[in-house]
Amino acid sequence: MRFNLRLTYLLLLSAVWMGCSEASVVPESDTTCTVGKCDGNQGWLEVNLSGRNDAIATFLKTESGVDEDGVFETNLSTLQGQLATIQGCNPADSRNFVISDQLLVAAGEEAFPRLVSTVCAKDAEKRWQVFLSPPEMNEDRDIDVQTIEMFAWDEDRQGFNFYKTTAEGGETVSMEVEPDECVRCHLGGDGLSVEHMPMLPVMNELTQPWEHWNAAPGFDSQQHEIPEDVKDKPNYTALTRQPWLASASELESTIRKAHETVANQRVRLRRKSGASVSETMSLLRPIFCDEQVNYVSESGESGQLLMNAVVDVSMREIFSKLGVIGEAGKKWRDLNARIRLSKVSSTEQRISMMPVRGESNVIYELSLIAAARGLEPALAAQVRLLDWKTPVFSSLRCSLWTQTDERLRTDRLDLDLESLRNYDLIPILMEEILSIDGVSLLLQKENEKDRFYILNDGSQFKALIAAISEDSVELAVCDEMGKCACDDLPFCIGSVDDVAYVIENHVESILASPTVRDDLRKERNSRVCTAKACYSNHPFIEGSEHCGSICPLDDAFAGRSTNN
Amino acid sequence: MKKPIFIVLTLVLVFSCSSQTDDQTQNPNINNLGKGDTPNNDPNFSIEETCFDRKAEILKGNRELFLSDNLRWSCSDVAGVNTNNEDSRGQEYCEYFAALRIPPSEEGGLFGESITLGRNLETGSTPLSLTLTEDQKFYLEDHDSDVLGSCVFTSWHNDSNLEIPACESECPQVQGLPIDADKFRMKLPFNGNEAANYLVEDCVNAGLSGDYEKGKLTDELDPYHSDYFRACVLTDRAGGLSWRKSDTAVCALSMRLSECGCVDDAVDAAELLVPIVDTQNSFRGFPLGGWKSINSLPSGCSYVELGDNSGTVVVCDLSGNDILSNSNDLKGLCRSRYADNIVVHIPIPTQAFTCAPGDNQYASTCTDEPWIVTQ
């Protein structure tokens, strides 16, 4: 019996492509093929691989022996070695990473391992270009090494191409190109427009301690359990022997490199001449909405949790660029800042798999800010400071973008787009997004370049708009030492340093709470349900059985009038 | 053997230990660093709390510092060591900075001079940020994947004056900068062979004499039952700093060697682990490697061959995009991108240690390799 594991939940192989933009369209063929079955005179190779320039396409064209129906013989190790050679690397430099949890098995059953495989581990410029993963269990309860999902970087198109082999018996497999079944799970939030959204590799548990992943050598694995009966299975044993088996720490850096590369390509779209509102809006979407999500966990029994569980990590970099000085915000702005919780005596008590803003979003945002004619850091800061206590899944922030996006599809801007580049539209569209019923949220426009609206509670957005229109927003309250806060206000106006102190106060109040662990667990449970409902590529998350399936991100935020 | 630095250090610490605040402000280990740059400048700093933190990270987190044949920690500084007021990073017997040539302003243009960012000097450091023109930003974006700079990690001890054998022919260069002691040797006063040697010696001596805080054996909840915690508190008394991974790990290993009867002479023990420079056994510094092994570096990193196989200078790639996206603090990128996986190693000559705990208070906790601290 073959277990039909849920492909959509594969953690890594998120090579998704939505052919929505000139810059991101997969080369189309004029014949549609399904699972290796082609009609017409054109051969499978020509139909499916024309215009593709990635390692997998090269392999298929030159060494696979694939027939006219997309069928050939292979297995994971063989394919991995062949792809390494095509990339100009020693096959011995291939790596296998293992995650083991209950994502793909029925409730109550033992965990089953899944692999992510790479090539060229010693080549920094190539190690992130090819990913393979066998997502299924064979009838011997071993890893099915013929059913393989994979993607590879296309040098010409500057994006990932996605493929899948399906076992056809013995070593025989059929190859599918850009299978539809993978699209949804590899896009961003389910309620989001995916227009111009590039595909991304996803490693949900990207940061230490890499919950459920093998972390050795060098680190202790956390919640990574391989069932005894699987450990001795031939495929699993062969794939996880040294030197193939590697630490999740190595995969983290590989994935980050891929994220950076994709982000760079995406940022380039701003330079395109003949400006496009939809393209430029897509460039701004990750500033407001969470296209990807990551998950953080307490490290071992240390009681230490990454600070991005409560403060968006991009704030650290943005406020550094804005010139926060001295002591302001020293706790949360520190690279290695952690929340220190009390020591726990059992794994059940740990804060585990807490959704946080996706690192790929953060990487992209910082690239857009750094780029010439990109996004002004003060504008990015203002966006984060709206509902800043909600570092991820802010329906307020995201609805500002989605409602503007919808409006601009019918209400065209009075601009000569042909004479502009996309980067010319960035400040214009930011103003569109951040103007509510004629009220601007951009203090920077009023020559207040160092000041921001700080909204402590997203539900007070309407009140903030009203106060802005009445010019009655109060300043942050500062003590004699210059430390400022607006904790007692729903919103206030503050400088860069004020903001740093306001966030510092928030972090300190969290840490000082006697119920901090319970508070964080409650927040974690809430986020987990959002992640489960709104992100098809969510990982296995314990304690999410009670969650509903309706994505709350579909709910429009009530802060904007309907006729805006 | 004369130990002027050690004596001064010890005297300062001994005479000021009644006042924790005074202790920290007078500690010469941090006398070149600005207020607010280190964890113990926090008005709420407590050695015990810090040791709980460090223990949590080192023993209860998921990193493996204590191995049979190596003691190790990463180059990344702990939380609290940052750029507030002054850049104080590089406190784990490993300093790091960025090196690059000023990028051109146009395609086909010439690169400018070679510079370093965030490199420690005798006082202060070279600038942290790189100001880019719009044209330079576009250039870097157009060369986003090209390697246009390097993160430099060095564990070359500040008191090691060894020549660079490779320079007998042609000195290796990093981003156009020839390797020399001025730029590639550590600068912070505590990143030296002597400091490490004396830390070992002092922590061994404490173990041999029994003159350190040990807690109550009858109280199972006493935190001093933890080998690491006990050593962490001892670290501060021994002239190290209890919030550093390196100092506490070195002291823990040393204390356990003595508690478990593996050594009977502190000077000998220190010489085995950290040979004093300028003797026949001198070395340049603790070798750098990765978590996988002492000689496996993360992808994108390589050793600068000094000609002595010391493995003390490592460079890691910085791409055009790295420089563009992190121009305000490239050293920070070196820390976040690489420093967690560049690992300082102290090889342990296991054959030199045979342990006979005798009647030591902690004899029952000693294994065959008690320097593998697990609790």
Interface residues (C-beta under 8 A of the other chain):
Chain A: A121 K122 D123 A124 E125 R127 Q208 P209 A215 P217 G218 F219 D220 S221 Q222 S247 S249 E250 S253 T254 R256 E260 T261 N264 V267 R268 S299 G300 E301 S302 G303 Q304 S320 K321 G326 E327 K330 R333 D334 L335 N336 A337 R338 R340 K343 L366 S367 A370 A371 A372 R373
Chain B: G36 D53 A56 E57 K60 G61 N62 R63 E64 S76 D77 V78 A79 G80 N82 N84 N85 E134 D135 K137 F138 E141 D144 S145 G290 W291 K292 S293 P298 S299 G300 D317 N321 L324 S325 N326 S327 N328 D329 G332 R335 S336 R337 D340 N341 V343
